[in-house]
Amino acid sequence: MKTNQSKKQMGSNWQIKRLGEVCEMQKIKNSIGNLTYVGMENIESNTGHFIGSLTPKEVKSLTFYFNSSHILYGRLRPYLNKVFLPNFEGHCSTEIFPIKVNDSLYKKYLFYWLTCDEIVRRINATCTGARMPRANMRKFFEIQIPLPPLPTQHRIVKILGEVFGHIAKAKENAEKNLQNAKELFESYLQSFFANQGKGWEEKKLGEIASEMMTGPFGSMLHKSDYVEVGTPVVNPQNIVSGKIIPLQKTMITAKPTLRLKKYMLRKNDIVMARRGEMGRCALVTDNEVGWLCGTGSLVIRLKNIADEKFINTYLSSDKSKEALLKASIGTTMSNLNQGILSDLAISLPPLPQQKSIVAKLDFLSAQIRKLEAIYKQKLADLEELKKSVLQKAFSGGL
């Protein structure tokens, strides 16, 4: 949306104005009680949706008054793209600035313009402060905005509203389809454990495990042991969507690796998070052999009566998660220990049937991943379409 390019496409009745010429910031200290409060956390990024409560709320700190004639602009971390058009009277955090437009600017036009990627980047470039970056509002009001006549602004806003409405509906459908695909796999998985056939037995995990091991105590690893390149230590944050992901800040040097070789992972070990989210586990592949089980994880090694993929799948199922959560200890964060895990009941078919079930689930999982990829691409395409429409809107292309 570069100004010189835009001018070529704009009609002769379009103007280029500084924001400060067509709107102003109104930092009016709130002195009215019983008003709805808007904090940064109450504005959804990119959409401008209000995700707070309309119930009046008082806060101890200073707030700014606003009403339905304002646009609320979140200046803290402007890359979050938090812009809101209120349709009520209220008060807001001082990290949010109420902006009032003059008669030459339609506030909904300004709203859409402020949410454009290029404008977000331009405002973000004005930031000061490393830990808590805030937009420089003096530079903010120096930014130039392409300004057509008011009727054209209203026409553009109407078109954008209609197009974005269709895009939002399409995104909603794609997200539902994505969720349905994930639920289909879980439903299919549950059907295997619910429809048990001949030869199924209920066993405790401790009966089918040859070994269970908790990772080393925290005192066995020191801050100085950690490096950016070394042996990965597998803690719960390393277990993502059934896979083990190395993280730079959780690797250790060769010396402590040798000292803790007892905790080295072997192929087909099951690594399970023992705190936080229940059922968070992954199977060790050739890539992770020699990595270390971390303090927040457990290792499960199985006897030859159980298939590792089958047990890993079972442990990550909703049925297992529910049982583990019920048995876990801890008030602020769920925790597991070897005793709890050993007592977990598992419905176990004969080994050939376990392998057959795993093969069927692998096939279904591959098909669902293809569907997920299609839906995710559709969501990405819709987001790009939205950006393209905004680009055209403010360069005279609509």
C-alpha positions in Angstrom: 0.0 0.0 0.0 2.8 2.4 -0.9 1.6 5.9 -1.4 3.1 6.5 -4.9 1.7 3.2 -6.2 -1.7 4.0 -4.6 -1.9 7.4 -6.3 -1.7 5.8 -9.7 -4.8 3.7 -9.0 -6.8 6.2 -7.0 -9.3 8.5 -8.5 -8.6 12.2 -8.7 -10.9 12.8 -5.8 -8.8 10.7 -3.4 -6.4 12.6 -1.0 -3.5 11.6 1.1 -3.7 12.9 4.6 -1.7 12.5 7.8 -3.7 10.6 10.5 -3.3 13.7 12.7 -5.3 15.8 10.2 -8.4 13.5 10.3 -8.5 12.1 13.8 -7.3 12.8 17.3 -6.5 10.9 20.5 -8.8 11.7 23.4 -7.3 10.7 26.7 -10.1 11.7 29.0 -9.6 10.5 32.5 -12.7 8.5 33.5 -14.7 9.7 36.4 -18.0 7.9 35.8 -18.8 4.8 37.8 -20.7 1.7 36.7 -19.2 1.4 33.1 -18.0 -1.5 31.1 -14.3 -2.0 31.2 -12.1 -2.8 28.2 -8.5 -4.1 28.8 -6.0 -5.3 26.2 -7.0 -8.8 27.0 -10.7 -8.0 26.0 -9.9 -7.2 22.4 -9.3 -10.2 20.1 -6.2 -9.9 17.9 -6.8 -9.2 14.1 -10.7 -9.5 14.3 -11.4 -6.6 16.7 -14.0 -8.7 18.5 -14.8 -7.8 22.1 -14.2 -10.8 24.3 -14.8 -9.2 27.6 -17.9 -8.8 29.8 -20.4 -5.9 29.4 -21.0 -6.1 33.2 -19.8 -2.8 34.7 -16.4 -3.0 36.4 -14.3 -0.6 38.4 -10.5 -0.8 38.4 -8.1 0.9 40.8 -5.8 2.3 38.3 -6.4 5.3 35.9 -8.6 4.6 32.9 -9.8 6.5 29.9 -13.4 7.2 29.1 -14.8 6.3 25.7 -18.2 6.0 23.9 -19.5 4.7 20.6 -18.0 7.6 18.7 -14.5 6.3 19.4 -12.2 3.7 18.0 -10.1 2.0 20.6 -6.5 1.4 19.6 -4.2 -0.9 21.7 -0.8 0.6 21.5 1.0 -2.0 23.7 2.6 -4.6 21.4 0.9 -3.2 18.3 1.8 -6.3 16.3 -1.0 -7.9 18.2 -3.3 -5.8 16.0 -5.9 -5.0 18.7 -8.4 -2.4 17.3 -12.0 -2.2 18.6 -15.1 -0.3 17.5 -17.2 0.0 20.7 -21.0 0.3 20.5 -21.3 1.2 24.1 -20.0 3.7 26.7 -17.2 2.5 28.9 -13.6 3.0 30.3 -10.4 1.4 29.1 -6.9 0.6 30.1 -4.3 3.4 29.5 -2.6 0.9 27.1 -5.6 1.6 24.9 -6.1 5.0 23.3 -9.6 6.3 22.3 -9.4 7.9 18.9 -12.0 10.3 17.6 -12.4 10.9 13.8 -13.4 14.2 12.2 -16.2 14.7 9.6 -14.0 13.7 6.7 -13.3 10.2 8.0 -15.7 7.3 8.5 -14.5 5.5 11.6 -15.2 2.0 10.2 -13.0 2.9 7.2 -10.3 3.8 9.7 -10.8 0.5 11.6 -10.2 -1.6 8.5 -7.2 0.5 7.5 -5.6 0.1 10.9 -5.9 -3.6 10.7 -4.1 -3.9 7.4 -0.8 -5.9 7.7 1.3 -3.2 6.1 -0.1 -0.5 8.5 0.4 -2.9 11.5 4.0 -3.3 10.5 4.4 0.4 10.0 3.0 1.3 13.4 5.0 -1.5 15.0 8.2 0.0 13.6 7.6 3.1 15.7 7.8 1.1 19.0 9.9 2.0 21.9 10.7 -0.3 24.8 12.2 -3.8 24.4 10.2 -5.7 27.1 6.9 -3.9 26.7 7.0 -2.3 23.2 4.5 0.5 22.7 3.6 2.4 19.6 5.0 6.0 19.4 1.7 7.8 19.1 3.4 11.0 17.8 4.8 9.0 14.8 1.5 7.1 14.6 -0.4 10.3 13.8 2.2 11.2 11.2 1.4 8.1 9.1 -0.4 8.9 5.8 -3.8 7.5 5.1 -5.4 7.4 1.6 -8.7 9.2 1.9 -11.5 9.0 -0.7 -14.7 11.1 -0.3 -17.1 9.9 2.5 -19.6 8.2 0.1 -16.7 6.1 -1.3 -15.5 5.3 2.2 -19.0 4.0 3.1 -19.1 2.0 -0.1 -15.7 0.4 0.6 -16.7 -0.4 4.2 -19.9 -2.0 2.9 -18.0 -4.2 0.4 -15.4 -5.2 3.0 -18.2 -6.1 5.5 -19.9 -8.3 3.0 -16.7 -10.0 1.7 -15.3 -10.5 5.3 -18.7 -11.9 6.3 -18.4 -14.6 3.6 -14.7 -15.2 4.5 -15.6 -15.6 8.2 -18.3 -18.1 7.3 -16.0 -20.1 5.1 -13.3 -20.0 7.8 -15.9 -21.2 10.4 -16.9 -24.1 8.1 -13.2 -25.0 7.5 -12.5 -24.9 11.2 -15.5 -27.1 11.9 -14.4 -29.6 9.3 -10.9 -29.6 10.8 -12.3 -30.3 14.2 -14.6 -33.0 12.8 -11.6 -34.7 11.2 -9.8 -34.8 14.6 -12.9 -36.1 16.4 -13.3 -38.8 13.8 -10.0 -40.3 14.6 -10.7 -40.2 18.4 -14.2 -41.8 17.8 -12.6 -44.5 15.7 -10.0 -45.1 18.3 -12.6 -45.4 21.1 -14.6 -47.9 19.1 -11.7 -50.3 19.2 -11.5 -50.2 22.9 -15.3 -50.3 23.4 -15.9 -53.2 21.0 -13.6 -55.8 22.6 -13.6 -59.2 21.0 -12.4 -62.7 21.8 -9.1 -62.9 23.6 -9.0 -59.4 25.1 -7.8 -59.1 28.6 -7.7 -56.3 31.1 -4.2 -55.8 32.5 -2.4 -53.2 34.5 0.3 -51.3 32.8 2.7 -52.5 35.4 2.1 -56.1 34.3 3.0 -55.4 30.7 5.9 -53.1 31.4 9.4 -54.5 31.8 10.6 -51.2 33.2 9.3 -47.8 34.3 11.6 -45.0 35.1 11.2 -41.4 36.2 13.6 -38.8 34.8 16.5 -37.6 37.0 15.8 -35.3 40.0 16.1 -31.6 39.2 19.2 -31.4 41.5 21.1 -33.8 39.2 21.1 -31.1 36.4 22.5 -27.6 36.9 22.0 -24.4 34.9 25.6 -24.6 33.7 24.9 -28.0 32.1 22.6 -26.6 29.6 23.8 -25.5 26.1 22.3 -24.6 22.8 23.8 -27.6 21.0 24.1 -30.9 22.8 22.1 -33.9 23.9 18.4 -33.1 24.1 16.6 -33.6 27.4 13.0 -34.6 26.9 10.5 -32.9 29.2 6.8 -32.4 28.7 7.3 -29.3 26.5 9.3 -31.5 24.1 6.3 -33.8 23.5 4.1 -32.2 20.8 1.3 -33.9 19.0 2.7 -37.4 19.6 6.2 -36.5 18.5 9.4 -35.6 20.4 10.7 -32.1 19.4 14.2 -31.0 20.5 14.4 -27.5 22.0 17.7 -25.5 22.1 17.3 -24.5 25.7 16.8 -28.1 26.9 20.1 -29.6 25.7 23.1 -30.6 27.9 26.8 -31.0 27.5 28.6 -34.4 27.0 29.8 -34.6 30.7 26.3 -34.7 32.4 25.1 -36.8 29.5 27.6 -39.5 30.5 26.8 -39.1 34.2 23.1 -39.6 33.4 23.4 -42.4 30.8 20.9 -44.5 32.9 18.2 -42.1 31.6 19.2 -42.5 27.9 16.3 -43.3 25.6 16.1 -46.5 23.5 14.2 -47.1 20.4 10.5 -47.9 21.0 10.6 -46.5 24.6 7.4 -44.6 25.4 8.1 -41.2 26.9 5.3 -39.7 28.9 4.8 -36.4 30.6 4.2 -36.9 34.3 2.9 -33.5 35.0 0.5 -31.0 33.4 -1.5 -32.4 30.5 -2.4 -36.1 30.9 -1.8 -38.6 28.1 1.0 -36.5 26.6 3.3 -39.2 25.2 5.4 -40.2 22.3 7.3 -43.2 20.9 11.1 -43.0 20.6 12.3 -43.4 17.0 15.8 -43.9 15.7 16.2 -40.1 15.7 15.8 -39.8 19.5 17.9 -42.8 20.6 20.5 -41.5 23.1 18.5 -38.5 24.2 17.7 -38.2 27.9 14.5 -38.5 29.7 13.9 -35.3 31.6 12.8 -34.6 35.2 9.2 -34.0 34.1 8.9 -37.2 32.1 8.6 -41.0 32.6 10.0 -43.8 30.4 7.9 -47.0 29.8 9.5 -50.1 28.4 7.3 -53.0 27.5 7.4 -56.8 27.6 7.0 -58.7 24.3 3.3 -59.2 24.9 2.5 -55.6 24.0 3.0 -53.6 20.9 4.6 -50.2 21.7 2.5 -48.3 19.1 -0.7 -49.8 20.5 0.1 -48.9 24.1 1.3 -45.4 23.1 -1.9 -44.9 21.2 -4.0 -46.2 24.2 -2.1 -43.9 26.6 -2.9 -40.8 24.5 -6.6 -41.7 24.1 -9.4 -39.9 25.9 -10.2 -43.0 27.9 -6.7 -43.1 29.3 -6.5 -39.4 29.8 -9.7 -39.4 31.9 -8.4 -42.3 34.1 -5.0 -40.7 34.6 -6.5 -37.3 35.5 -8.8 -39.0 38.1 -5.8 -40.9 39.6 -3.3 -38.0 39.4 -2.1 -36.0 42.4 -1.6 -32.3 42.9 -3.9 -29.3 43.3 -2.5 -26.7 40.9 -1.0 -29.1 38.4 -1.8 -32.8 37.8 1.1 -35.1 38.5 1.8 -38.8 37.8 4.2 -41.2 39.5 5.2 -44.8 38.7 2.7 -46.2 41.1 -0.2 -44.4 39.5 0.9 -45.4 36.0 1.5 -49.0 37.0 -2.1 -49.3 38.3 -3.6 -48.0 35.0 -5.9 -50.6 33.6 -5.5 -51.4 29.9 -7.7 -53.5 27.6 -5.2 -55.7 25.7 -6.1 -57.9 22.7 -3.7 -60.6 21.5 -0.4 -59.2 20.0 -1.4 -59.9 16.3 -4.6 -58.0 16.9 -2.8 -55.1 18.5 -0.6 -54.8 15.4 -3.7 -55.1 13.1 -5.4 -52.3 15.1 -2.3 -50.1 14.9 -2.1 -50.6 11.1 -5.7 -49.6 10.7 -5.2 -46.5 12.9 -2.0 -45.6 11.0 -3.9 -45.7 7.7 -6.8 -43.6 9.2 -4.4 -41.1 10.7 -2.6 -40.6 7.4 -6.0 -39.9 5.7 -7.0 -37.5 8.4 -3.7 -35.7 8.2 -4.3 -35.2 4.5 -7.8 -33.7 5.3 -6.2 -31.5 8.0 -3.6 -30.3 5.5 -6.4 -29.4 3.0 -8.5 -27.5 5.6 -5.4 -25.7 7.0 -4.4 -24.6 3.5 -8.0 -23.4 2.9 -7.8 -21.3 6.1 -4.4 -19.9 5.0 -5.9 -19.1 1.5 -8.9 -17.3 3.1 -6.5 -15.2 5.3 -4.5 -14.3 2.2 -7.7 -13.4 0.4 -8.7 -11.1 3.3 -5.3 -9.3 3.1 -5.6 -9.0 -0.7 -9.1 -7.4 -0.4 -7.8 -4.9 2.2 -4.9 -4.1 -0.1 -7.2 -3.3 -3.0 -9.6 -1.4 -0.8 -7.1 1.2 0.2 -5.4 1.6 -3.2 -8.5 2.3 -5.2 -9.0 -1.2 -6.4 -12.6 -1.8 -5.2 
